[in-house]
Amino acid sequence: MKHELKLLLKQRSMVLLVLLSLILTSLSLQNGWQNIAHIRTQILHAQQEESLRKQDYLQSHQHNSTLDAGELGYYLFHNVYHAPNDWSFIALGNRLVTPYVQRIRLLGLQGQLYDGESHHPEYVMLGSFDYAFWLVFFSPLLCIALLHDLKASEQQAHRLLFLNSLLVKPVQFWFKRVMARWLLIAIVFTLPLTAFAALHMLSPGPLLLVMAITLLYTLFWTILCTVVSLHARALNGSFNAMLLTGVWLLMCVLLPNLAQLWCHTHLPVEDGSQIALQHRQLVHGAWDLTKTEILIPFYDLYPQWRDTPPVTSRFHWKWYFAFQHMADVKLAPQVTAREQALTQRDQATQQLAYWLPGLWVQRRLEDVAQSNVTHLLAHRQQIEQFHTQLRHFVYPFLFEEKPFTKEDFQHLPIFASAKAD
């Protein structure tokens, strides 16, 4: 195999191809890293801005060292953010279609969560130029370029019959040739990855997992190309290249997109913007309801506030925040159904991934990057928990009409993103 490698690297075109591939692999890693670095910078900026904004609010809205809990709930924004992990640069996935920083208030949550959902997953079906994209789409083409004419090139040079007459162990001879090429392909994808992990001192566990996925995927395409190019009748290199390129087009482009289209057709998911619109309509409609129609269902959910001072004035914050929350309660079945549909679609894609190697690789790398649907839904649940925590902190001051002091302000809940390792 060493001799075969030397022969390969004596070809100038081969050296140029390997160098170009190494450069592009490095660029895919760097592009993913820069995207994640931008997200981290925006999150850090949002955290700093939130701290300053809250201090400014405290200074400008306190009266006799107390704050109005209703005004605080309406005017004070809280940042919630989806923090990436160390290996999120490997596959950006759903981070392309979900906001990584959002600002929420004590108002109805679902309207705030889905109001900014303007991107559509189909727009980013092919993904961005990250390592996952590069590996899935380019490594098969590199395998085809290096392996499509194993026998055909010897036939074209009129050496095949002579070569066959000399070979004592032909299987061993072709095996070494194939392994030499697979080794070059593996180096193209794993060497920049290893150097990148060492440069940024990333944890070795995910690195080994990504390398294993890479080696398995390139080995699959190496075996497929070998089967075609060593076939007894595979003596036309151009035909082999066209056949393998057609297989690549089918397995990496057409079938995955048709599978996604099938999932979207048979497992429809309600647009988040529709939920935001319905939430807005429920909130606007609540202004026409009587206070009893709002507060009785609310007190059924929170009986501990039933005996608090009644709402007698035309407007009171406790009534206002009650109908904001009741809009969330009325939309809860739709939100749950949407999350279940997303989960079903994700599970269907998982089943399809067992038959489509490119899709399998994409999902495995998104698992490492924690950018798949499961992590997206977990992030949504974390925001809901924070909003509930915030409501339960402010409600006693609203419903019991207690003064909200500066000390209480310092104990307001702060969102902490569950950054996984």
N, C-alpha and C positions, 0 to 999 in steps of 0.2 A: 504493500500500500504506500510505503514511503517513496518508492520509485515512481508510482503512479502520480503521487502528489507533485513530485519534481517535474514530471512531464507536463502536468496541467499548468503549473506556474511558470513554465518556460514560454507559454503562449501569451503574447502581449494582450490579446483581446480578453483572455481569461483574467489576467491581473487587473486590467481596467474594470472589468465587470465586478470583480470581488471588491476592489477599492471603492467603486461607486456605491455598491450595495452597503458596504460598511458605513460610508458617509451618510447615506439616506437612513439607515437604521439609527445612527446617532442623532440625526435631525428629528426623527420621529420621537425619540426619547426626550430630546430637548424641548420640542414643541409641547409635548404633554406636560413636562416639568414647568414650563413657563405659564401654561394655562393654570396649573394648580397654584403656582407662586402668585399669580394675579388674584386668584380666589382668596388665598391666605392674606394677601395685602388688603384686599377689600374688607375682609372680615375684621382684621386688626383695626383698620380705619373706622369701621362701623362701631367697634367696641369703644374706641377712644372718643368718637363723636357722641356716643350714647352717654358716656360718663359726664362729658361736658354739658350735654343737653339737660341731663337730669339735675346737675348742680345749678344750672341757670334757671330751670323750672322752680327749684326749691327757693332760690333767692327772689324770684319775681312773683311767685304766687302765694307766698305765705302771708297770713294776716294774724298778728298777735301770736306768732310762733306756731300757728296751726294752718292746715290746708283743707280745702274743700275736697272731700273724697270723690264727689261726682265730677268736679272739674278735672281732678287728677286722672280719673278713669277715661275721660273723654280726650284730654289734650296730651297726656303723657304717652309717648310711644316707647315700645320695648323691642329691642332687636332680637330676632331669632335667626340662627345661621346654621348652615349645613357644612360643618368642618370636614375637609378631606383628611384622609390618613396619609402615611408616608408613601404608600404605593399607589395612590389614586391617579398618579400621572400615567400609569401603564395603560389604563382604559378609561376614558372620560365618561362614556356611557350616558346614563340619565342626567349627569351633571350639566349636560348641554341644554336640557329642556326644563330644568327646575332652577328657580332662583336660589342662590346660596346665601343671600342676606334678605330678610324681610322685616318690616316693622309692623308690629301689631299693637292694638289698644285693647281696652276692656270691652269694646263693642263686640257684636256677634263675630265669632271666629271664622266661620266658613266663608263668609263674604270677603273677609280680608285675605284668607289663604288662597282663594281661587281667583280673586279679582285681577291679579297680575299674570295669570296664566295665558300668555299670548303665543307661546311657541307651540308648534304641533310636532309630535314625534316623527311623522313622515318626512318632515323637512330635513331631518338629520339621520335618515335611515342608513345612509352609507357611512356615517360617522365622521369624525375629524381625523387629522393626520397624527394619530398617536401610535404607540407600539402595537396595540391590538389590531388596528386597521392595517398597518404595514405588514405585520406577520400574516394575517388572514389572507390578504389579497396578493402580496408580492412573493412570499416564499414559494407558493406553487409555481409561479412563473419562473422563478430561479431554478427550481427543480426541473422544469420542462426544458429550460435552456441548456442545462448541463447534462441531462440524461436522455434526451429524446432520440439521439442518434448513436447509441452505443454500438450496435451492429451496423447500422446504415453507413456510418462514417468509414468503417473498415471495408464495407462492400464498395463504397464509392472510390476508395483508394486502391481497390483490387487486392486487398490483403486478407480478406475474410477466409477464403479457402485455405490459403497458406497458414493463416493463424490457427484455424481449426485442426490442421494436420499436425501442428506442433504441440498443441495443448494436451498435456497428460491429465490435468484436472481442470476442465473448462469451468466448472461451477466455481471453484476457488478463484480462478483468474477473473471471472466477471464479478464475483463478490468483492474482490479487492478494488476493482475499478469503481463499482457503485459506492462502496464505503468511502473511498477517497473523495468522491464528489459530495456525498452526504456530509462528510466532515467539513468540507469547505462551506457548505450551506449552513451547517450548525454554527460554525465560527462567525459567519456573517451576522447571525442574530444573537448569539450568546456573548460574544466578546465585548461589543459595545454595552450590552446590558450589565455584564459583570463589572466593567470599568466604571459605568455610571453609578452602580450601587456602591462601589468602593469609594468613588469620589465624594459621594454625598453621605457616606457612612450609614447606609440603609440596612435594616435588619436582614439576616441571611435566610430566615425561614421562607418569606415570600419570594425571595430571589430563587431559591431552589425549586419552589413550586412553579414559578414562571418559566424557568429553564426546562423543567420536566415537560411542561405543556408545549413549549417550543420544539423540543427534541421529538416528542411524539408526533406533533403535527407535520414537521418536516420529514420525519421517517415515513409517515403514511404516504405523502406525496412522492417520496423517493421510491417506495415500493411500487406504487401505482405506475410511475414513469418507467421503472425497470421492467415491469411485466409487459408493458406495451413495446418498449424499445428492444427487448430481447426475444420477442416472439419470433417464431421461425420465419414468418412472412414479413416481419417488420424491417424491410430493407430499403425503405424510402423515408429518408429523414424528414422531408417536407410534410409528407402525409402524417408521420408520427406527431410532428409538432402541431399540425392542424387538429388532429384527433385529440391530443392532450389539452390543447387550448380550448377546444369545444367542451371537454369535460370540466375544465376550470371554470369556464363561463357558466356552465350549468350548475356546478356545485357551489360556487362562491358568489354568484350574482343572481342568476335566475331563480333557482329553487329557494334560497333564503328569502328573497323578496316576495316570491309567490307565497311562501309559508307565512310571512308576516301579513301579507294581504289577506290570506285565509283567516288568520287569527283575528284581524281587525273586523272582518266581515261576519264571522260566526260568533265572535265574543265581543260585541260592541261595548264600548266604555263611554259613559256620558261625559261630555266636555266639562272641564272645571268651570269654564266661563258660564255655562248654563246654571250651575249650582250657585255661582256668585250672583247671577241675574235673579234667580228665584229668591235668594236670601234678601236681596235689595227690595224686591217686590213685597216680601213678607214684612220687612221693617217699615216700608212706606205705608203698607196697609194697616199696620198696628196703630198708626196715629189716629185712625178713624174708629178704633175700638174703644169701648169704655175701659176704665181702669180695672173694674171688676173682672172683665173678660181677660185681661192680661194677668192680673195678680193672683186670681184664684188658681189657675193651672200652675203658676210659678210657685205658689205656696204649697201646692200638692207635692212638688218636687223638693222644696226646701221648707218643711213645716217648722223648722227652728226660727224662721223669720215671720211666722204668721201673726204672732202677738206683738210685733213691733209697732211703733206709731203709725197710724193710718195715713194714706195720701189724701189730703183734703184740698191742696192747692191745684191749680190748673196744670202745673208741671212740677215733677219731682224726679230727681236723678234715679231713685230706686225703681220707679215705674219705667223710666227710660231704659235702664240697663236690664230690667226684667224682660221687656219685650225684645230687646236685642238677643238675650239668651234664648228666649222661647223660639225665635227664628232658627237658631242652631238646633234646638230640640226637634222642631218640625222637619228639618232637613236631615236629621241623623239617619233615617232609613236609606235615603238616597246616597249619602256619603258612604255608608256601610256597603251598599250595593255596588257603588263604584269601586271601592277598594277590593271587594270580592271579585269583581270582574277583572280588575287588574291582576289579582293573584291567579285567577283561572287562566288568563292569557299568558301569564308568566309560566305557569305549569305546562301549558300546551306547548309553549316555545321550548321548554326544557325537554319535553318528549321528542319534539322535532330535532333538537340538537343531537340526539343520539344517532340520527341518520345523516346529519349534515356536519361534517368535521369543522368547517369554518365557523358555523354557528356555535358549535360546542366550544371551540377555542375562545370565541368572543365572550361567551357566558362565563367560562372559567376565569378569564382574565378580569372580567367585571366583578366576579366574586372576590378576587384578590384586591381589586381597587375599591371594593365596597361602593359600587355605583350602580347596582342593579335595582330592580323594582322592590325587592325585599327591604333593602336599606332605605329606599325612598319612602316606603310606607312606615317604616320604623321612625324615620325623621318626622313624618307628619304626626304620628302618635306622640312623639316627644313634645311637639309644639302644642298639641291639645292638652297634654298633661301640664305644661307650663301655664297655659291660659286658664286652666281649671285652678291651678295653685294661686294664680294672680287674683282670680275672681273670689276665691274663698278667703284671701287675705283682705280684700277691700270690702267685701259684703258686710262684715260686722259694722264698719264705720258708716256705710250707706244706710243700712236698714235700722240700726239702732241709733243712727244720727249722732254718733260719737265724734269728738274732735280728732282729727288726723294730725298727729304731732310730727315734729322734725325727726324725733327718734323712730317713730313708725315708718317714716319715709326711708330711713337708712336700712330698714329690714324688709323693704320690698323684694319679692323674689327676683332673681336674675337668671336668665336662661343660660344653661350650660350645655353645649352640644356634646353628645356622647361620641367623642372621637375614639374610634376603635383602633386597636393596634394591629 
